[in-house]
Every structure is written in structure tokens, then in C-alpha cells.
């Protein structure tokens, strides 16, 4: 997505790191670059607003449940794989072998 106008910070960079911005997980200098970009680029501002609304809705509907630490680590590991462009394996590589579910007779 791009508005077709030149910006100091490219639209693709903004959209690739949008969730980091929404979650306040980036340096202040990058936040300032993103805020400037949103002032200049209405398509990115619209995408930001949509993602912010979805995040608020999810928090309102699901924000009262505690997420187990291992589940959070598994989800974040999968997100990192996707962001890096690596193929996601058919088997779950985010679960350590000693914590994989075990069944009687060795069958899953």
C-alpha cells in the first residue's frame, strides 16, 4: 500500500512495523518518524486506525484472560518466523522437545 507520494519513511516500512508502533515496542525516534508519516499519508493513517480499532476490540472482548507464558512465547515465535519470511514448518518448532505432549504408546 502506498499513497504514491514520496515520504522520508517508506509506506512499506511503516506497515511492516505497524504492530510494534501500536504496542509501543519501538524507540521514540522511530515513533516520531511514524507519526510524521501518518500526518502525510492518509492510506497508512487509515490502516493504522483500523488496526488500532481491532486491537481495542480484542482487548475489550478478550483482555481479561491471562495468557500463559508458553503460549505467548509460541505465538511470538510464529510471528517472528512469518516476519522473517521463513517457511513455516508442518511440525511445531516452537515447542521444546521435552515439553511436547506425550501419549501412551508413543502415538500423538
Phi, psi and omega in degrees: 000136177202149178274354180087356179263147176286140179226156175299319177250122184294146179305319182298322178295317180298313183290327178294333183243021184299318182291327175296321177294312181300324183269006180057045182247031179223158180300153180303324181296321177290322177301319179297317177300318181292318179299318177297318180298316181297327177294331184264338192235102183293324177298319178290323177297320178296315178297319177300313180298320179295312181295324177295319179295318178297317180299317178295320179297314179298318180297319181294319184277328188233002188286358183265350181269137175281135179265128178300143182303318182292327177292317178300316179297320180296314180295316180296323176297320178293320177298317178299320177299314181296315180297326182282348179084006179287151176291141179272121183292157178293325178269159185274106180274356183271355178257126179295144184306323182284352178248003180294146180300140179243146178230164179290136179081003176079006178263145179264000000 
